[in-house]
Amino acid sequence: MKQTSHRHFAKWSSQLDRYMIKKYALSIELSGWDDERLRRHFDDGDTPEETVEFYAEKFDFIAREDFLAYR
């Protein structure tokens, strides 16, 4: 793996983590997703937001704002 590619992936996954925390109050670490799984989305050209929303739909994530509305 090229060093540049590694840096791009690190930046991409950091953006994904920030988006997921902001929207779903869930981090990559808490999700259990490993770099191999995320790397496939990165290599396919998916944006961090597209990747999060793919898994949000697949696993029925509840957005933070929707969860707080039920309280």
All heavy atoms as a GROMACS GRO file, in nm:
protein
  617
    1MET      N    1   0.085  -0.117   0.000
    1MET     CA    2   0.000   0.000   0.000
    1MET      C    3   0.090   0.124   0.000
    1MET      O    4   0.182   0.134   0.077
    1MET     CB    5  -0.089  -0.004   0.125
    1MET     CG    6  -0.174   0.116   0.141
    1MET     SD    7  -0.275   0.120   0.294
    1MET     CE    8  -0.300  -0.048   0.335
    2LYS      N    9   0.058   0.217  -0.083
    2LYS     CA   10   0.135   0.341  -0.091
    2LYS      C   11   0.112   0.425   0.034
    2LYS      O   12   0.004   0.425   0.090
    2LYS     CB   13   0.094   0.422  -0.213
    2LYS     CG   14   0.128   0.361  -0.345
    2LYS     CD   15   0.082   0.453  -0.455
    2LYS     CE   16   0.107   0.393  -0.591
    2LYS     NZ   17   0.057   0.480  -0.696
    3GLN      N   18   0.216   0.498   0.072
    3GLN     CA   19   0.204   0.587   0.189
    3GLN      C   20   0.095   0.692   0.167
    3GLN      O   21   0.018   0.721   0.256
    3GLN     CB   22   0.340   0.653   0.217
    3GLN     CG   23   0.341   0.737   0.342
    3GLN     CD   24   0.323   0.655   0.468
    3GLN    OE1   25   0.332   0.534   0.470
    3GLN    NE2   26   0.296   0.723   0.577
    4THR      N   27   0.089   0.747   0.045
    4THR     CA   28  -0.014   0.847   0.014
    4THR      C   29  -0.152   0.786   0.029
    4THR      O   30  -0.242   0.846   0.087
    4THR     CB   31   0.005   0.901  -0.130
    4THR    OG1   32   0.135   0.955  -0.143
    4THR    CG2   33  -0.098   1.005  -0.164
    5SER      N   34  -0.170   0.667  -0.022
    5SER     CA   35  -0.298   0.599  -0.013
    5SER      C   36  -0.334   0.576   0.134
    5SER      O   37  -0.449   0.591   0.173
    5SER     CB   38  -0.292   0.467  -0.088
    5SER     OG   39  -0.414   0.398  -0.076
    6HIS      N   40  -0.236   0.539   0.213
    6HIS     CA   41  -0.259   0.517   0.356
    6HIS      C   42  -0.304   0.647   0.424
    6HIS      O   43  -0.397   0.646   0.504
    6HIS     CB   44  -0.132   0.462   0.422
    6HIS     CG   45  -0.149   0.437   0.568
    6HIS    ND1   46  -0.225   0.334   0.617
    6HIS    CD2   47  -0.102   0.504   0.675
    6HIS    CE1   48  -0.224   0.337   0.748
    6HIS    NE2   49  -0.150   0.439   0.787
    7ARG      N   50  -0.240   0.758   0.389
    7ARG     CA   51  -0.279   0.888   0.447
    7ARG      C   52  -0.418   0.927   0.402
    7ARG      O   53  -0.496   0.980   0.482
    7ARG     CB   54  -0.178   0.996   0.409
    7ARG     CG   55  -0.053   0.994   0.493
    7ARG     CD   56   0.025   1.119   0.473
    7ARG     NE   57   0.048   1.145   0.332
    7ARG     CZ   58   0.167   1.153   0.275
    7ARG    NH1   59   0.275   1.142   0.347
    7ARG    NH2   60   0.179   1.175   0.146
    8HIS      N   61  -0.450   0.903   0.275
    8HIS     CA   62  -0.585   0.936   0.226
    8HIS      C   63  -0.690   0.852   0.298
    8HIS      O   64  -0.796   0.902   0.334
    8HIS     CB   65  -0.595   0.915   0.076
    8HIS     CG   66  -0.522   1.015  -0.007
    8HIS    ND1   67  -0.522   1.150   0.020
    8HIS    CD2   68  -0.444   1.001  -0.116
    8HIS    CE1   69  -0.448   1.215  -0.068
    8HIS    NE2   70  -0.398   1.125  -0.151
    9PHE      N   71  -0.660   0.724   0.317
    9PHE     CA   72  -0.755   0.637   0.388
    9PHE      C   73  -0.772   0.683   0.532
    9PHE      O   74  -0.884   0.685   0.585
    9PHE     CB   75  -0.709   0.491   0.383
    9PHE     CG   76  -0.799   0.400   0.463
    9PHE    CD1   77  -0.927   0.371   0.420
    9PHE    CD2   78  -0.755   0.346   0.582
    9PHE    CE1   79  -1.011   0.288   0.494
    9PHE    CE2   80  -0.836   0.263   0.658
    9PHE     CZ   81  -0.965   0.234   0.613
   10ALA      N   82  -0.663   0.721   0.597
   10ALA     CA   83  -0.671   0.768   0.736
   10ALA      C   84  -0.757   0.894   0.744
   10ALA      O   85  -0.840   0.907   0.835
   10ALA     CB   86  -0.531   0.795   0.791
   11LYS      N   87  -0.740   0.985   0.650
   11LYS     CA   88  -0.821   1.108   0.648
   11LYS      C   89  -0.968   1.073   0.621
   11LYS      O   90  -1.058   1.125   0.687
   11LYS     CB   91  -0.769   1.203   0.541
   11LYS     CG   92  -0.844   1.333   0.533
   11LYS     CD   93  -0.785   1.424   0.429
   11LYS     CE   94  -0.867   1.552   0.418
   11LYS     NZ   95  -0.816   1.642   0.315
   12TRP      N   96  -0.991   0.984   0.526
   12TRP     CA   97  -1.126   0.941   0.490
   12TRP      C   98  -1.195   0.877   0.610
   12TRP      O   99  -1.309   0.908   0.642
   12TRP     CB  100  -1.116   0.843   0.372
   12TRP     CG  101  -1.245   0.789   0.320
   12TRP    CD1  102  -1.322   0.841   0.221
   12TRP    CD2  103  -1.310   0.668   0.363
   12TRP    NE1  104  -1.432   0.761   0.199
   12TRP    CE2  105  -1.426   0.654   0.285
   12TRP    CE3  106  -1.280   0.571   0.458
   12TRP    CZ2  107  -1.512   0.547   0.300
   12TRP    CZ3  108  -1.367   0.465   0.473
   12TRP    CH2  109  -1.482   0.454   0.394
   13SER      N  110  -1.125   0.785   0.678
   13SER     CA  111  -1.187   0.717   0.792
   13SER      C  112  -1.210   0.813   0.909
   13SER      O  113  -1.307   0.798   0.983
   13SER     CB  114  -1.106   0.595   0.835
   13SER     OG  115  -0.978   0.630   0.876
   14SER      N  116  -1.125   0.913   0.923
   14SER     CA  117  -1.146   1.015   1.026
   14SER      C  118  -1.272   1.096   0.996
   14SER      O  119  -1.352   1.125   1.087
   14SER     CB  120  -1.024   1.106   1.034
   14SER     OG  121  -1.043   1.207   1.129
   15GLN      N  122  -1.292   1.130   0.870
   15GLN     CA  123  -1.414   1.201   0.830
   15GLN      C  124  -1.538   1.114   0.854
   15GLN      O  125  -1.641   1.163   0.900
   15GLN     CB  126  -1.406   1.241   0.683
   15GLN     CG  127  -1.305   1.348   0.654
   15GLN     CD  128  -1.284   1.370   0.505
   15GLN    OE1  129  -1.313   1.284   0.422
   15GLN    NE2  130  -1.230   1.486   0.471
   16LEU      N  131  -1.525   0.987   0.823
   16LEU     CA  132  -1.635   0.894   0.845
   16LEU      C  133  -1.670   0.888   0.994
   16LEU      O  134  -1.787   0.894   1.031
   16LEU     CB  135  -1.595   0.755   0.793
   16LEU     CG  136  -1.701   0.646   0.802
   16LEU    CD1  137  -1.690   0.552   0.683
   16LEU    CD2  138  -1.690   0.567   0.930
   17ASP      N  139  -1.568   0.877   1.077
   17ASP     CA  140  -1.589   0.869   1.221
   17ASP      C  141  -1.660   0.994   1.273
   17ASP      O  142  -1.757   0.985   1.350
   17ASP     CB  143  -1.455   0.849   1.291
   17ASP     CG  144  -1.468   0.801   1.434
   17ASP    OD1  145  -1.547   0.707   1.459
   17ASP    OD2  146  -1.399   0.857   1.520
   18ARG      N  147  -1.614   1.112   1.231
   18ARG     CA  148  -1.677   1.238   1.276
   18ARG      C  149  -1.823   1.245   1.232
   18ARG      O  150  -1.911   1.286   1.309
   18ARG     CB  151  -1.599   1.358   1.224
   18ARG     CG  152  -1.470   1.384   1.299
   18ARG     CD  153  -1.410   1.519   1.266
   18ARG     NE  154  -1.391   1.543   1.125
   18ARG     CZ  155  -1.283   1.508   1.055
   18ARG    NH1  156  -1.185   1.445   1.115
   18ARG    NH2  157  -1.273   1.535   0.928
   19TYR      N  158  -1.849   1.207   1.108
   19TYR     CA  159  -1.987   1.210   1.057
   19TYR      C  160  -2.076   1.114   1.135
   19TYR      O  161  -2.188   1.148   1.175
   19TYR     CB  162  -1.988   1.175   0.907
   19TYR     CG  163  -2.127   1.168   0.848
   19TYR    CD1  164  -2.198   1.283   0.819
   19TYR    CD2  165  -2.187   1.045   0.823
   19TYR    CE1  166  -2.326   1.277   0.764
   19TYR    CE2  167  -2.314   1.038   0.769
   19TYR     CZ  168  -2.383   1.154   0.740
   19TYR     OH  169  -2.510   1.148   0.687
   20MET      N  170  -2.026   0.993   1.159
   20MET     CA  171  -2.106   0.893   1.227
   20MET      C  172  -2.134   0.934   1.372
   20MET      O  173  -2.245   0.914   1.421
   20MET     CB  174  -2.034   0.757   1.222
   20MET     CG  175  -2.120   0.644   1.272
   20MET     SD  176  -2.064   0.479   1.224
   20MET     CE  177  -1.899   0.475   1.287
   21ILE      N  178  -2.036   0.992   1.438
   21ILE     CA  179  -2.057   1.038   1.575
   21ILE      C  180  -2.160   1.151   1.578
   21ILE      O  181  -2.251   1.152   1.662
   21ILE     CB  182  -1.924   1.085   1.638
   21ILE    CG1  183  -1.834   0.964   1.664
   21ILE    CG2  184  -1.948   1.163   1.767
   21ILE    CD1  185  -1.691   0.999   1.699
   22LYS      N  186  -2.148   1.244   1.484
   22LYS     CA  187  -2.240   1.358   1.479
   22LYS      C  188  -2.383   1.313   1.450
   22LYS      O  189  -2.478   1.359   1.513
   22LYS     CB  190  -2.193   1.456   1.372
   22LYS     CG  191  -2.279   1.578   1.359
   22LYS     CD  192  -2.224   1.673   1.254
   22LYS     CE  193  -2.315   1.793   1.239
   22LYS     NZ  194  -2.265   1.886   1.136
   23LYS      N  195  -2.399   1.222   1.355
   23LYS     CA  196  -2.534   1.185   1.314
   23LYS      C  197  -2.594   1.071   1.396
   23LYS      O  198  -2.715   1.072   1.423
   23LYS     CB  199  -2.534   1.145   1.166
   23LYS     CG  200  -2.673   1.116   1.115
   23LYS     CD  201  -2.693   1.146   0.973
   23LYS     CE  202  -2.839   1.124   0.936
   23LYS     NZ  203  -2.858   1.120   0.795
   24TYR      N  204  -2.512   0.974   1.437
   24TYR     CA  205  -2.566   0.855   1.503
   24TYR      C  206  -2.510   0.831   1.644
   24TYR      O  207  -2.546   0.732   1.707
   24TYR     CB  208  -2.541   0.731   1.417
   24TYR     CG  209  -2.614   0.737   1.286
   24TYR    CD1  210  -2.547   0.768   1.167
   24TYR    CD2  211  -2.751   0.717   1.280
   24TYR    CE1  212  -2.615   0.776   1.046
   24TYR    CE2  213  -2.820   0.725   1.160
   24TYR     CZ  214  -2.751   0.755   1.044
   24TYR     OH  215  -2.819   0.763   0.925
   25ALA      N  216  -2.423   0.919   1.692
   25ALA     CA  217  -2.362   0.904   1.825
   25ALA      C  218  -2.293   0.768   1.838
   25ALA      O  219  -2.299   0.703   1.941
   25ALA     CB  220  -2.465   0.923   1.936
   26LEU      N  221  -2.230   0.727   1.731
   26LEU     CA  222  -2.160   0.598   1.725
   26LEU      C  223  -2.027   0.619   1.656
   26LEU      O  224  -2.022   0.684   1.552
   26LEU     CB  225  -2.245   0.497   1.647
   26LEU     CG  226  -2.192   0.356   1.633
   26LEU    CD1  227  -2.190   0.286   1.769
   26LEU    CD2  228  -2.279   0.278   1.536
   27SER      N  229  -1.921   0.566   1.713
   27SER     CA  230  -1.788   0.580   1.652
   27SER      C  231  -1.750   0.453   1.578
   27SER      O  232  -1.814   0.348   1.596
   27SER     CB  233  -1.684   0.608   1.760
   27SER     OG  234  -1.671   0.494   1.844
   28ILE      N  235  -1.646   0.461   1.499
   28ILE     CA  236  -1.594   0.342   1.432
   28ILE      C  237  -1.557   0.237   1.536
   28ILE      O  238  -1.589   0.119   1.521
   28ILE     CB  239  -1.473   0.376   1.343
   28ILE    CG1  240  -1.514   0.460   1.223
   28ILE    CG2  241  -1.404   0.248   1.295
   28ILE    CD1  242  -1.397   0.511   1.141
   29GLU      N  243  -1.491   0.281   1.640
   29GLU     CA  244  -1.448   0.187   1.745
   29GLU      C  245  -1.567   0.114   1.807
   29GLU      O  246  -1.564  -0.009   1.823
   29GLU     CB  247  -1.372   0.262   1.854
   29GLU     CG  248  -1.317   0.172   1.961
   29GLU     CD  249  -1.237   0.248   2.065
   29GLU    OE1  250  -1.203   0.366   2.044
   29GLU    OE2  251  -1.211   0.187   2.169
   30LEU      N  252  -1.674   0.185   1.838
   30LEU     CA  253  -1.792   0.122   1.897
   30LEU      C  254  -1.868   0.036   1.798
   30LEU      O  255  -1.935  -0.059   1.836
   30LEU     CB  256  -1.885   0.228   1.955
   30LEU     CG  257  -1.836   0.300   2.080
   30LEU    CD1  258  -1.931   0.412   2.118
   30LEU    CD2  259  -1.819   0.202   2.195
   31SER      N  260  -1.856   0.069   1.670
   31SER     CA  261  -1.929  -0.007   1.568
   31SER      C  262  -1.870  -0.146   1.546
   31SER      O  263  -1.939  -0.236   1.502
   31SER     CB  264  -1.929   0.069   1.435
   31SER     OG  265  -1.800   0.062   1.375
   32GLY      N  266  -1.740  -0.158   1.573
   32GLY     CA  267  -1.674  -0.286   1.549
   32GLY      C  268  -1.626  -0.304   1.406
   32GLY      O  269  -1.577  -0.411   1.370
   33TRP      N  270  -1.642  -0.202   1.324
   33TRP     CA  271  -1.597  -0.212   1.186
   33TRP      C  272  -1.445  -0.207   1.183
   33TRP      O  273  -1.384  -0.124   1.248
   33TRP     CB  274  -1.651  -0.098   1.101
   33TRP     CG  275  -1.801  -0.087   1.099
   33TRP    CD1  276  -1.891  -0.184   1.132
   33TRP    CD2  277  -1.876   0.027   1.065
   33TRP    NE1  278  -2.018  -0.137   1.120
   33TRP    CE2  279  -2.013  -0.007   1.079
   33TRP    CE3  280  -1.844   0.154   1.024
   33TRP    CZ2  281  -2.115   0.083   1.052
   33TRP    CZ3  282  -1.946   0.243   0.998
   33TRP    CH2  283  -2.080   0.207   1.010
   34ASP      N  284  -1.387  -0.294   1.106
   34ASP     CA  285  -1.241  -0.294   1.095
   34ASP      C  286  -1.198  -0.223   0.967
   34ASP      O  287  -1.279  -0.193   0.880
   34ASP     CB  288  -1.185  -0.436   1.100
   34ASP     CG  289  -1.238  -0.527   0.990
   34ASP    OD1  290  -1.295  -0.479   0.891
   34ASP    OD2  291  -1.222  -0.649   1.004
   35ASP      N  292  -1.068  -0.196   0.959
   35ASP     CA  293  -1.015  -0.124   0.844
   35ASP      C  294  -1.038  -0.199   0.713
   35ASP      O  295  -1.060  -0.137   0.610
   35ASP     CB  296  -0.865  -0.097   0.861
   35ASP     CG  297  -0.837   0.019   0.954
   35ASP    OD1  298  -0.932   0.089   0.995
   35ASP    OD2  299  -0.718   0.040   0.984
   36GLU      N  300  -1.036  -0.330   0.718
   36GLU     CA  301  -1.057  -0.408   0.595
   36GLU      C  302  -1.195  -0.382   0.535
   36GLU      O  303  -1.210  -0.361   0.416
   36GLU     CB  304  -1.039  -0.557   0.625
   36GLU     CG  305  -1.050  -0.644   0.502
   36GLU     CD  306  -1.030  -0.791   0.534
   36GLU    OE1  307  -0.948  -0.822   0.622
   36GLU    OE2  308  -1.097  -0.873   0.470
   37ARG      N  309  -1.295  -0.382   0.621
   37ARG     CA  310  -1.432  -0.356   0.575
   37ARG      C  311  -1.443  -0.214   0.519
   37ARG      O  312  -1.499  -0.192   0.412
   37ARG     CB  313  -1.530  -0.373   0.690
   37ARG     CG  314  -1.673  -0.339   0.653
   37ARG     CD  315  -1.764  -0.350   0.771
   37ARG     NE  316  -1.780  -0.491   0.806
   37ARG     CZ  317  -1.881  -0.539   0.875
   37ARG    NH1  318  -1.975  -0.458   0.919
   37ARG    NH2  319  -1.889  -0.665   0.903
   38LEU      N  320  -1.391  -0.118   0.593
   38LEU     CA  321  -1.398   0.021   0.548
   38LEU      C  322  -1.314   0.045   0.424
   38LEU      O  323  -1.351   0.124   0.337
   38LEU     CB  324  -1.356   0.114   0.661
   38LEU     CG  325  -1.448   0.114   0.783
   38LEU    CD1  326  -1.391   0.204   0.891
   38LEU    CD2  327  -1.589   0.156   0.746
   39ARG      N  328  -1.201  -0.023   0.416
   39ARG     CA  329  -1.111  -0.004   0.301
   39ARG      C  330  -1.180  -0.041   0.170
   39ARG      O  331  -1.156   0.021   0.067
   39ARG     CB  332  -0.984  -0.088   0.322
   39ARG     CG  333  -0.879  -0.069   0.218
   39ARG     CD  334  -0.812   0.063   0.240
   39ARG     NE  335  -0.732   0.098   0.125
   39ARG     CZ  336  -0.627   0.175   0.130
   39ARG    NH1  337  -0.590   0.229   0.242
   39ARG    NH2  338  -0.561   0.204   0.022
   40ARG      N  339  -1.267  -0.142   0.172
   40ARG     CA  340  -1.340  -0.179   0.050
   40ARG      C  341  -1.424  -0.061   0.001
   40ARG      O  342  -1.431  -0.034  -0.119
   40ARG     CB  343  -1.426  -0.302   0.075
   40ARG     CG  344  -1.346  -0.430   0.086
   40ARG     CD  345  -1.436  -0.551   0.085
   40ARG     NE  346  -1.530  -0.552   0.197
   40ARG     CZ  347  -1.517  -0.627   0.305
   40ARG    NH1  348  -1.416  -0.708   0.317
   40ARG    NH2  349  -1.607  -0.620   0.401
   41HIS      N  350  -1.491   0.008   0.092
   41HIS     CA  351  -1.572   0.123   0.053
   41HIS      C  352  -1.483   0.237   0.002
   41HIS      O  353  -1.516   0.302  -0.097
   41HIS     CB  354  -1.657   0.172   0.171
   41HIS     CG  355  -1.767   0.078   0.207
   41HIS    ND1  356  -1.887   0.077   0.144
   41HIS    CD2  357  -1.772  -0.022   0.300
   41HIS    CE1  358  -1.965  -0.017   0.195
   41HIS    NE2  359  -1.895  -0.079   0.290
   42PHE      N  360  -1.372   0.259   0.071
   42PHE     CA  361  -1.276   0.362   0.029
   42PHE      C  362  -1.225   0.332  -0.111
   42PHE      O  363  -1.224   0.419  -0.198
   42PHE     CB  364  -1.160   0.366   0.130
   42PHE     CG  365  -1.048   0.458   0.091
   42PHE    CD1  366  -1.059   0.595   0.108
   42PHE    CD2  367  -0.930   0.407   0.039
   42PHE    CE1  368  -0.955   0.680   0.073
   42PHE    CE2  369  -0.826   0.490   0.004
   42PHE     CZ  370  -0.838   0.627   0.021
   43ASP      N  371  -1.183   0.208  -0.134
   43ASP     CA  372  -1.129   0.168  -0.265
   43ASP      C  373  -1.234   0.176  -0.376
   43ASP      O  374  -1.200   0.199  -0.492
   43ASP     CB  375  -1.071   0.027  -0.259
   43ASP     CG  376  -0.943   0.018  -0.178
   43ASP    OD1  377  -0.879   0.125  -0.153
   43ASP    OD2  378  -0.906  -0.093  -0.137
   44ASP      N  379  -1.361   0.157  -0.340
   44ASP     CA  380  -1.469   0.168  -0.438
   44ASP      C  381  -1.507   0.312  -0.469
   44ASP      O  382  -1.592   0.337  -0.554
   44ASP     CB  383  -1.594   0.092  -0.390
   44ASP     CG  384  -1.578  -0.058  -0.398
   44ASP    OD1  385  -1.484  -0.106  -0.465
   44ASP    OD2  386  -1.661  -0.130  -0.338
   45GLY      N  387  -1.448   0.406  -0.394
   45GLY     CA  388  -1.476   0.548  -0.420
   45GLY      C  389  -1.595   0.602  -0.343
   45GLY      O  390  -1.640   0.713  -0.372
   46ASP      N  391  -1.646   0.527  -0.247
   46ASP     CA  392  -1.758   0.576  -0.167
   46ASP      C  393  -1.711   0.688  -0.076
   46ASP      O  394  -1.600   0.685  -0.025
   46ASP     CB  395  -1.816   0.464  -0.080
   46ASP     CG  396  -1.874   0.349  -0.161
   46ASP    OD1  397  -1.902   0.369  -0.281
   46ASP    OD2  398  -1.891   0.240  -0.103
   47THR      N  399  -1.796   0.785  -0.054
   47THR     CA  400  -1.764   0.892   0.041
   47THR      C  401  -1.784   0.839   0.182
   47THR      O  402  -1.855   0.738   0.202
   47THR     CB  403  -1.854   1.015   0.020
   47THR    OG1  404  -1.988   0.980   0.056
   47THR    CG2  405  -1.847   1.068  -0.122
   48PRO      N  406  -1.727   0.905   0.281
   48PRO     CA  407  -1.753   0.863   0.419
   48PRO      C  408  -1.902   0.864   0.452
   48PRO      O  409  -1.953   0.771   0.515
   48PRO     CB  410  -1.677   0.967   0.502
   48PRO     CG  411  -1.567   1.014   0.414
   48PRO     CD  412  -1.627   1.013   0.276
   49GLU      N  413  -1.972   0.966   0.405
   49GLU     CA  414  -2.116   0.976   0.433
   49GLU      C  415  -2.193   0.862   0.366
   49GLU      O  416  -2.285   0.806   0.427
   49GLU     CB  417  -2.170   1.112   0.384
   49GLU     CG  418  -2.113   1.230   0.459
   49GLU     CD  419  -1.975   1.276   0.410
   49GLU    OE1  420  -1.922   1.221   0.311
   49GLU    OE2  421  -1.919   1.366   0.473
   50GLU      N  422  -2.159   0.830   0.243
   50GLU     CA  423  -2.226   0.718   0.174
   50GLU      C  424  -2.203   0.587   0.248
   50GLU      O  425  -2.296   0.505   0.260
   50GLU     CB  426  -2.173   0.704   0.031
   50GLU     CG  427  -2.216   0.813  -0.062
   50GLU     CD  428  -2.145   0.809  -0.196
   50GLU    OE1  429  -2.029   0.761  -0.203
   50GLU    OE2  430  -2.205   0.856  -0.294
   51THR      N  431  -2.083   0.568   0.298
   51THR     CA  432  -2.051   0.446   0.370
   51THR      C  433  -2.132   0.436   0.499
   51THR      O  434  -2.191   0.332   0.528
   51THR     CB  435  -1.900   0.439   0.400
   51THR    OG1  436  -1.829   0.447   0.275
   51THR    CG2  437  -1.863   0.311   0.471
   52VAL      N  438  -2.136   0.544   0.574
   52VAL     CA  439  -2.213   0.543   0.699
   52VAL      C  440  -2.360   0.517   0.669
   52VAL      O  441  -2.425   0.436   0.736
   52VAL     CB  442  -2.196   0.676   0.776
   52VAL    CG1  443  -2.296   0.687   0.890
   52VAL    CG2  444  -2.054   0.689   0.828
   53GLU      N  445  -2.414   0.585   0.570
   53GLU     CA  446  -2.556   0.569   0.539
   53GLU      C  447  -2.588   0.429   0.487
   53GLU      O  448  -2.697   0.376   0.511
   53GLU     CB  449  -2.603   0.677   0.441
   53GLU     CG  450  -2.598   0.818   0.498
   53GLU     CD  451  -2.674   0.835   0.630
   53GLU    OE1  452  -2.776   0.766   0.653
   53GLU    OE2  453  -2.631   0.919   0.712
   54PHE      N  454  -2.493   0.367   0.418
   54PHE     CA  455  -2.511   0.228   0.374
   54PHE      C  456  -2.532   0.138   0.496
   54PHE      O  457  -2.626   0.058   0.501
   54PHE     CB  458  -2.388   0.182   0.294
   54PHE     CG  459  -2.386   0.035   0.267
   54PHE    CD1  460  -2.460  -0.018   0.162
   54PHE    CD2  461  -2.309  -0.051   0.345
   54PHE    CE1  462  -2.459  -0.155   0.137
   54PHE    CE2  463  -2.306  -0.187   0.320
   54PHE     CZ  464  -2.382  -0.239   0.217
   55TYR      N  465  -2.444   0.151   0.595
   55TYR     CA  466  -2.456   0.069   0.715
   55TYR      C  467  -2.573   0.113   0.803
   55TYR      O  468  -2.636   0.029   0.869
   55TYR     CB  469  -2.325   0.068   0.794
   55TYR     CG  470  -2.220  -0.014   0.725
   55TYR    CD1  471  -2.109   0.045   0.666
   55TYR    CD2  472  -2.233  -0.152   0.716
   55TYR    CE1  473  -2.014  -0.032   0.600
   55TYR    CE2  474  -2.139  -0.229   0.650
   55TYR     CZ  475  -2.029  -0.169   0.594
   55TYR     OH  476  -1.936  -0.245   0.528
   56ALA      N  477  -2.604   0.241   0.802
   56ALA     CA  478  -2.719   0.288   0.880
   56ALA      C  479  -2.848   0.223   0.829
   56ALA      O  480  -2.933   0.181   0.909
   56ALA     CB  481  -2.729   0.440   0.871
   57GLU      N  482  -2.860   0.213   0.699
   57GLU     CA  483  -2.978   0.149   0.641
   57GLU      C  484  -2.975  -0.002   0.667
   57GLU      O  485  -3.076  -0.061   0.706
   57GLU     CB  486  -2.985   0.176   0.491
   57GLU     CG  487  -3.110   0.124   0.428
   57GLU     CD  488  -3.124   0.163   0.282
   57GLU    OE1  489  -3.085   0.275   0.247
   57GLU    OE2  490  -3.173   0.078   0.205
   58LYS      N  491  -2.860  -0.061   0.649
   58LYS     CA  492  -2.846  -0.206   0.666
   58LYS      C  493  -2.877  -0.249   0.809
   58LYS      O  494  -2.941  -0.352   0.831
   58LYS     CB  495  -2.704  -0.248   0.628
   58LYS     CG  496  -2.678  -0.396   0.637
   58LYS     CD  497  -2.539  -0.431   0.587
   58LYS     CE  498  -2.517  -0.581   0.595
   58LYS     NZ  499  -2.390  -0.621   0.538
   59PHE      N  500  -2.832  -0.171   0.907
   59PHE     CA  501  -2.847  -0.208   1.047
   59PHE      C  502  -2.950  -0.125   1.123
   59PHE      O  503  -2.957  -0.130   1.245
   59PHE     CB  504  -2.711  -0.200   1.119
   59PHE     CG  505  -2.611  -0.297   1.065
   59PHE    CD1  506  -2.498  -0.252   0.998
   59PHE    CD2  507  -2.629  -0.434   1.079
   59PHE    CE1  508  -2.405  -0.342   0.948
   59PHE    CE2  509  -2.536  -0.524   1.028
   59PHE     CZ  510  -2.424  -0.478   0.964
   60ASP      N  511  -3.030  -0.047   1.049
   60ASP     CA  512  -3.139   0.032   1.110
   60ASP      C  513  -3.092   0.125   1.220
   60ASP      O  514  -3.148   0.130   1.330
   60ASP     CB  515  -3.250  -0.059   1.163
   60ASP     CG  516  -3.321  -0.136   1.054
   60ASP    OD1  517  -3.342  -0.077   0.945
   60ASP    OD2  518  -3.356  -0.252   1.076
   61PHE      N  519  -2.986   0.202   1.192
   61PHE     CA  520  -2.940   0.301   1.289
   61PHE      C  521  -3.050   0.405   1.308
   61PHE      O  522  -3.124   0.438   1.216
   61PHE     CB  523  -2.817   0.376   1.238
   61PHE     CG  524  -2.690   0.296   1.232
   61PHE    CD1  525  -2.575   0.356   1.184
   61PHE    CD2  526  -2.682   0.166   1.275
   61PHE    CE1  527  -2.455   0.286   1.178
   61PHE    CE2  528  -2.564   0.095   1.270
   61PHE     CZ  529  -2.450   0.155   1.221
   62ILE      N  530  -3.057   0.459   1.427
   62ILE     CA  531  -3.149   0.568   1.456
   62ILE      C  532  -3.065   0.695   1.471
   62ILE      O  533  -2.972   0.699   1.551
   62ILE     CB  534  -3.229   0.543   1.584
   62ILE    CG1  535  -3.315   0.418   1.567
   62ILE    CG2  536  -3.315   0.664   1.620
   62ILE    CD1  537  -3.384   0.372   1.694
   63ALA      N  538  -3.098   0.796   1.392
   63ALA     CA  539  -3.023   0.921   1.398
   63ALA      C  540  -3.039   0.984   1.536
   63ALA      O  541  -3.142   0.970   1.601
   63ALA     CB  542  -3.073   1.018   1.291
   64ARG      N  543  -2.935   1.051   1.578
   64ARG     CA  544  -2.934   1.115   1.711
   64ARG      C  545  -3.056   1.205   1.728
   64ARG      O  546  -3.123   1.200   1.831
   64ARG     CB  547  -2.806   1.198   1.724
   64ARG     CG  548  -2.793   1.273   1.852
   64ARG     CD  549  -2.676   1.369   1.846
   64ARG     NE  550  -2.550   1.300   1.832
   64ARG     CZ  551  -2.447   1.314   1.914
   64ARG    NH1  552  -2.456   1.397   2.014
   64ARG    NH2  553  -2.336   1.249   1.894
   65GLU      N  554  -3.086   1.286   1.628
   65GLU     CA  555  -3.200   1.379   1.641
   65GLU      C  556  -3.333   1.304   1.653
   65GLU      O  557  -3.422   1.348   1.725
   65GLU     CB  558  -3.203   1.478   1.524
   65GLU     CG  559  -3.228   1.412   1.390
   65GLU     CD  560  -3.212   1.508   1.274
   65GLU    OE1  561  -3.126   1.598   1.280
   65GLU    OE2  562  -3.285   1.492   1.176
   66ASP      N  563  -3.346   1.193   1.585
   66ASP     CA  564  -3.470   1.114   1.596
   66ASP      C  565  -3.480   1.048   1.733
   66ASP      O  566  -3.589   1.041   1.791
   66ASP     CB  567  -3.477   1.007   1.487
   66ASP     CG  568  -3.489   1.067   1.348
   66ASP    OD1  569  -3.537   1.183   1.336
   66ASP    OD2  570  -3.450   1.000   1.251
   67PHE      N  571  -3.369   0.999   1.783
   67PHE     CA  572  -3.367   0.937   1.916
   67PHE      C  573  -3.404   1.039   2.023
   67PHE      O  574  -3.485   1.012   2.111
   67PHE     CB  575  -3.230   0.877   1.945
   67PHE     CG  576  -3.220   0.816   2.081
   67PHE    CD1  577  -3.276   0.692   2.106
   67PHE    CD2  578  -3.157   0.883   2.182
   67PHE    CE1  579  -3.266   0.635   2.232
   67PHE    CE2  580  -3.148   0.827   2.309
   67PHE     CZ  581  -3.203   0.703   2.334
   68LEU      N  582  -3.345   1.157   2.014
   68LEU     CA  583  -3.372   1.261   2.113
   68LEU      C  584  -3.516   1.311   2.106
   68LEU      O  585  -3.572   1.356   2.206
   68LEU     CB  586  -3.274   1.377   2.098
   68LEU     CG  587  -3.129   1.343   2.130
   68LEU    CD1  588  -3.038   1.461   2.099
   68LEU    CD2  589  -3.113   1.299   2.274
   69ALA      N  590  -3.578   1.300   1.989
   69ALA     CA  591  -3.717   1.343   1.974
   69ALA      C  592  -3.814   1.252   2.050
   69ALA      O  593  -3.923   1.293   2.088
   69ALA     CB  594  -3.755   1.346   1.826
   70TYR      N  595  -3.773   1.126   2.073
   70TYR     CA  596  -3.859   1.030   2.144
   70TYR      C  597  -3.854   1.047   2.294
   70TYR      O  598  -3.932   0.990   2.366
   70TYR     CB  599  -3.820   0.886   2.108
   70TYR     CG  600  -3.852   0.849   1.967
   70TYR    CD1  601  -3.751   0.819   1.877
   70TYR    CD2  602  -3.983   0.844   1.922
   70TYR    CE1  603  -3.779   0.785   1.746
   70TYR    CE2  604  -4.014   0.811   1.791
   70TYR     CZ  605  -3.911   0.781   1.704
   70TYR     OH  606  -3.938   0.748   1.575
   71ARG      N  607  -3.755   1.120   2.343
   71ARG     CA  608  -3.735   1.134   2.488
   71ARG      C  609  -3.841   1.217   2.553
   71ARG      O  610  -3.914   1.288   2.519
   71ARG     CB  611  -3.600   1.195   2.519
   71ARG     CG  612  -3.491   1.098   2.478
   71ARG     CD  613  -3.359   1.150   2.509
   71ARG     NE  614  -3.346   1.144   2.655
   71ARG     CZ  615  -3.253   1.204   2.725
   71ARG    NH1  616  -3.166   1.276   2.665
   71ARG    NH2  617  -3.245   1.196   2.854
   0.00000   0.00000   0.00000
